[in-house]
Every structure is written in structure tokens, then in C-alpha cells.
């Protein structure tokens, strides 16, 4: 059973190790490869070409990550209702000559948010990032109890598109463009800023004096600059590990057709992060 991950600057991803270890635990011959389109040998390869290459190599499917979660929609034959609602796909199955798109980011983030932050006030919150990951995270935040969601993205058109999509999907929630409002209890970073390959912070926490919590979907490193700043202020923090495990477990089930042991995958993830110093 062969699958792959397509993205840019993904060399530090722990997803292959998580998938392969769960496959071994279930007695499967399971191979998970990386196709990093930021490497010199693949820099001229398009997403469309990478998908064809994965199909021709015998992959059962692929995960798709930054920056391709929205671009991939136009290259699919069918999209699940959840992924269609989100407007982004991170898991593609190849079946009978067709490409079927799913989104497991929503599942992974919602579970992590509910476990890590939902006991704190969270009806007013800020989401930084309106790309493919942000689309899934925003919908999950609303479904986890955020009634007033502020959006912020350096791409104002992407921000507006996500606001319109979320307003249609969840009309009972109020969606705003963040322009310095201070009445938010928490912030989630759904951009790649903070990754080893994209260092820095996507937003200055000094502009949010009333914060109680902060979360990040980045997991390498586990403590991003944003989370370090939040911890220094005494805020509750949530790293990207919970989402990473949750989306991987759901994707594993789609690829293999077998239930994943999420607790086992989480334990393996913790072991991996200790080994590599995340």
C-alpha cells in the first residue's frame, strides 16, 4: 500500500513516520513518501504533474498540503460534501481512474481545539490565515463554539472569500475582518509562518491585550514563536500536534480502509517529536 504527501518545504514532516508506524502496527505493507515541490529536482513540477506522477507510481492516494489545498480542487473528479463546504482538500484517493477529494484537517483541528481550549471563553476569536488550512480551521472553530470569528490574512481577497464561504455555511455565526479589534479571547495561526522553513510570527500578540489563549496549526517546531510569546504572557497554548495526529488518523482510514488507533498514533507522534527535538 503506497501513499504520498505533496507540498512545499515538507522535508521535516512527521506524517510519513506516523502513517508507516500505524501501518506496521496493523500488519500492513504501508509506504508513505514525500514529494516536496520546493526541492531543486522538483521545483519545476506543477501540482497537476505531481498528481499524475503519484497515480502512475501506484499510489492509493496522496495527502496535499501547503500551498495546494485549494488549487487541487480543480484537478479532482469528485469532492466529499465536507471538503466542498470547506473549499479545500488535503486527502485525495485514486480509485477506478478517478480522483476523490476529502478534508481531514477539519476533523483533526476540531478534536484538538475541543480537547485543549474549549473550556476557556472562546465565543470571540481571531483566525490568522484564510488559505486551505484556514478554511478548515475556521469552520471547525465555529462548530466548536466560536460565535464571533475575526479573520486576518495579508491577502485581502482570500480573507473576503473565506468570510463569504463561512457566512453561507454557518449563517448563525458572525464573521468579521479583523482590523485591530481587541475584544477577542483567543487566536489561532493557520498560516505556515512559524515553521522552520517560514520563521517568524503571522501576527503581533501585542495588538491583542485581552487574549486568554493562543493556538497554532504548525507542529515543527511544536513551540512556534507565536506560542512562545503567548506562553511568556501566561496564556494557555495549543500546539499543532493534536491537529497533525487527528488529520493523519482520519487520512490513514481513508487510504487503508482500516480504523486507525488515534491514541497509538499520538503516542508515536510524541516519541517522534522528542527524537527530532521539535
C-alpha positions as CSV (number, residue, x, y, z in Angstrom):
1,X,0.0,0.0,0.0
2,X,1.7,3.2,-1.2
3,X,0.7,6.8,-0.5
4,X,2.4,10.2,-0.6
5,X,2.4,13.8,0.6
6,X,2.6,16.6,-1.9
7,X,3.6,20.1,-0.8
8,X,6.4,22.6,-0.5
9,X,9.2,22.7,2.2
10,X,7.8,19.5,3.8
11,X,11.1,17.7,4.5
12,X,10.6,17.9,8.3
13,X,7.1,16.4,8.1
14,X,6.3,13.6,10.6
15,X,3.3,12.4,8.7
16,X,5.2,9.6,6.8
17,X,6.5,8.2,10.0
18,X,3.1,8.3,11.7
19,X,1.4,6.6,8.8
20,X,4.0,3.9,8.3
21,X,4.2,3.0,12.0
22,X,0.4,2.7,12.2
23,X,0.5,0.5,9.1
24,X,3.1,-1.7,10.7
25,X,1.1,-2.0,13.9
26,X,-1.8,-3.2,11.8
27,X,0.3,-5.7,9.8
28,X,0.1,-3.7,6.6
29,X,2.8,-3.3,4.0
30,X,2.4,0.5,4.0
31,X,4.8,3.0,2.4
32,X,4.4,6.8,2.7
33,X,6.6,9.0,0.5
34,X,7.3,12.8,0.3
35,X,7.0,14.8,-2.9
36,X,8.5,18.1,-1.9
37,X,8.0,20.5,-4.9
38,X,10.3,23.0,-3.3
39,X,13.4,20.9,-3.8
40,X,15.7,21.7,-6.7
41,X,14.9,18.5,-8.5
42,X,11.1,19.1,-8.3
43,X,10.9,22.9,-8.4
44,X,9.6,23.0,-12.0
45,X,6.9,20.3,-11.3
46,X,3.3,21.5,-11.1
47,X,0.7,20.1,-8.8
48,X,-1.1,18.5,-11.8
49,X,2.1,16.8,-12.8
50,X,2.8,15.6,-9.3
51,X,-0.7,14.0,-9.1
52,X,-0.2,12.2,-12.4
53,X,3.2,11.0,-11.1
54,X,1.7,9.7,-7.9
55,X,-1.1,7.9,-9.8
56,X,1.4,6.3,-12.3
57,X,3.7,5.1,-9.4
58,X,0.8,3.1,-8.0
59,X,-0.2,5.3,-5.0
60,X,-3.5,4.6,-3.5
61,X,-3.8,8.3,-2.7
62,X,-2.0,11.4,-1.6
63,X,-2.2,14.0,1.1
64,X,-1.9,17.5,-0.2
65,X,-0.5,20.3,2.0
66,X,0.6,24.0,1.7
67,X,0.2,25.7,-0.7
68,X,-2.0,23.3,-2.7
69,X,-5.2,22.6,-0.7
70,X,-7.4,24.9,-2.7
71,X,-5.6,24.5,-6.1
72,X,-6.1,20.8,-6.1
73,X,-9.9,21.1,-6.2
74,X,-9.8,21.8,-10.0
75,X,-7.9,18.6,-10.5
76,X,-10.4,16.2,-8.9
77,X,-13.3,14.2,-10.2
78,X,-15.3,14.2,-7.0
79,X,-15.2,16.1,-3.7
80,X,-16.8,15.0,-0.4
81,X,-19.6,17.2,1.0
82,X,-17.4,18.2,3.9
83,X,-14.4,19.2,1.7
84,X,-16.8,21.0,-0.7
85,X,-18.2,23.0,2.2
86,X,-14.7,23.9,3.4
87,X,-13.5,24.7,-0.1
88,X,-10.2,22.8,0.4
89,X,-8.9,19.3,0.1
90,X,-6.0,17.7,1.9
91,X,-6.6,14.0,1.1
92,X,-7.0,12.6,-2.4
93,X,-8.0,8.9,-3.1
94,X,-7.2,7.4,-6.5
95,X,-10.0,4.9,-7.3
96,X,-11.0,3.3,-10.6
97,X,-9.3,6.0,-12.6
98,X,-11.0,8.8,-10.6
99,X,-9.7,11.3,-8.0
100,X,-11.8,11.7,-4.9
101,X,-11.1,14.6,-2.6
102,X,-11.6,14.7,1.2
103,X,-10.7,17.1,4.1
104,X,-9.4,15.6,7.3
105,X,-7.9,18.9,8.6
106,X,-11.4,19.9,9.9
107,X,-11.7,16.6,11.9
108,X,-8.2,16.9,13.3
109,X,-8.4,20.6,14.3
110,X,-11.9,20.4,15.9
111,X,-10.9,17.5,18.1
112,X,-7.7,19.3,19.2
113,X,-9.5,22.5,19.9
114,X,-12.2,20.9,21.9
115,X,-9.7,19.0,24.0
116,X,-7.2,21.8,24.5
117,X,-9.1,25.1,24.6
118,X,-12.8,24.8,24.7
119,X,-13.1,25.1,28.5
120,X,-11.9,28.7,28.2
121,X,-14.0,31.6,26.9
122,X,-13.9,31.3,23.1
123,X,-17.0,32.9,21.6
124,X,-14.9,35.7,20.2
125,X,-11.7,34.6,18.5
126,X,-9.3,35.5,15.7
127,X,-8.2,33.3,12.9
128,X,-5.0,34.3,11.1
129,X,-4.8,32.7,7.6
130,X,-7.5,32.3,5.0
131,X,-5.9,29.7,2.8
132,X,-6.7,26.0,2.5
133,X,-5.9,25.2,6.1
134,X,-7.6,28.3,7.4
135,X,-10.8,27.3,5.6
136,X,-11.0,24.0,7.5
137,X,-9.9,25.6,10.8
138,X,-12.4,28.4,10.6
139,X,-15.3,26.1,10.1
140,X,-14.1,23.9,12.9
141,X,-13.8,26.9,15.2
142,X,-17.4,27.9,14.6
143,X,-18.6,24.4,15.1
144,X,-16.6,24.3,18.4
145,X,-18.4,27.3,19.7
146,X,-16.8,30.5,18.3
147,X,-19.8,32.7,17.5
148,X,-17.9,35.8,16.5
149,X,-15.0,34.9,14.3
150,X,-12.5,37.6,13.1
151,X,-10.4,36.8,10.1
152,X,-7.0,38.2,9.2
153,X,-4.9,37.4,6.1
154,X,-2.3,39.5,4.2
155,X,-4.3,38.5,1.1
156,X,-7.5,40.6,1.5
157,X,-9.2,38.8,-1.4
158,X,-8.7,35.4,0.2
159,X,-9.9,36.8,3.5
160,X,-13.1,38.1,1.9
161,X,-13.7,34.8,0.0
162,X,-13.4,32.8,3.3
163,X,-15.7,35.2,5.1
164,X,-18.3,34.8,2.4
165,X,-18.0,31.0,2.4
166,X,-18.2,30.7,6.2
167,X,-21.2,33.1,6.3
168,X,-23.0,30.8,3.8
169,X,-22.0,27.6,5.6
170,X,-22.7,28.8,9.1
171,X,-25.2,31.7,8.9
172,X,-25.7,31.8,12.7
173,X,-22.1,32.8,13.2
174,X,-20.9,36.4,12.8
175,X,-17.8,36.8,10.6
176,X,-15.7,40.0,10.7
177,X,-12.5,41.2,9.1
178,X,-10.0,41.9,11.9
179,X,-8.8,45.5,11.9
180,X,-7.3,45.8,15.3
181,X,-10.3,44.9,17.4
182,X,-9.2,43.9,20.9
183,X,-12.3,42.0,22.1
184,X,-11.1,38.6,21.2
185,X,-10.3,35.8,23.8
186,X,-8.1,33.7,21.6
187,X,-6.1,33.5,18.3
188,X,-5.3,30.6,16.0
189,X,-2.5,30.8,13.5
190,X,-3.4,28.8,10.3
191,X,-0.6,30.1,8.2
192,X,2.8,28.4,7.6
193,X,4.5,31.3,9.4
194,X,6.3,29.8,12.4
195,X,7.5,26.7,10.5
196,X,11.2,26.1,10.3
197,X,11.1,27.0,6.7
198,X,9.0,30.1,7.3
199,X,10.2,31.6,10.6
200,X,8.5,34.5,12.4
201,X,5.0,35.4,13.6
202,X,2.0,36.0,11.5
203,X,0.6,38.5,14.0
204,X,1.8,40.6,16.8
205,X,0.2,39.5,20.1
206,X,0.8,42.9,21.5
207,X,-2.2,44.0,19.4
208,X,-4.4,41.6,21.4
209,X,-4.3,42.7,25.0
210,X,-7.3,40.6,26.1
211,X,-6.2,37.2,25.0
212,X,-6.6,34.1,27.2
213,X,-5.3,31.5,24.8
214,X,-3.4,31.0,21.5
215,X,-3.1,28.1,19.2
216,X,-1.0,27.1,16.1
217,X,-1.5,24.5,13.4
218,X,2.3,24.4,12.9
219,X,3.9,21.5,14.6
220,X,7.6,21.8,13.5
221,X,8.6,23.3,15.8
222,X,6.0,22.4,18.4
223,X,6.6,25.7,20.2
224,X,6.5,28.3,17.4
225,X,7.5,31.9,18.0
226,X,3.8,32.7,18.4
227,X,3.3,30.1,21.1
228,X,6.5,31.1,22.9
229,X,5.3,34.7,23.0
230,X,1.9,33.5,24.3
231,X,3.4,31.3,26.9
232,X,5.6,34.2,28.1
233,X,2.4,36.2,28.6
234,X,0.9,33.4,30.7
235,X,-1.7,32.3,28.1
236,X,-2.9,28.8,27.6
237,X,-1.4,27.4,24.4
238,X,-2.3,24.7,21.9
239,X,0.4,23.5,19.5
240,X,-0.2,21.8,16.2
241,X,0.4,18.3,17.3
242,X,-3.2,17.4,18.1
243,X,-4.4,18.5,14.6
244,X,-1.5,16.7,13.0
245,X,-2.3,13.4,14.6
246,X,-6.1,13.8,14.1
247,X,-5.9,14.6,10.4
248,X,-3.3,11.8,9.9
249,X,-5.5,9.2,11.7
250,X,-8.5,10.2,9.5
251,X,-6.4,10.1,6.3
252,X,-5.0,6.7,7.3
253,X,-8.5,5.3,7.5
254,X,-9.4,6.7,4.1
255,X,-6.2,5.3,2.5
256,X,-6.2,1.9,4.2
257,X,-9.9,1.2,4.8
258,X,-9.0,0.3,8.3
259,X,-9.7,2.1,11.6
260,X,-6.7,4.0,12.9
261,X,-5.7,3.8,16.6
262,X,-5.5,7.6,17.3
263,X,-4.1,7.1,20.8
264,X,-1.3,4.9,19.4
265,X,-0.6,7.5,16.7
266,X,-0.5,10.3,19.3
267,X,2.0,8.3,21.5
268,X,4.2,7.7,18.4
269,X,4.0,11.4,17.5
270,X,5.2,12.4,21.0
271,X,8.0,9.9,20.6
272,X,9.0,11.3,17.2
273,X,9.0,14.9,18.4
274,X,11.3,14.0,21.3
275,X,13.7,12.2,18.9
276,X,14.0,15.0,16.5
277,X,13.9,17.8,19.0
278,X,10.7,19.6,17.9
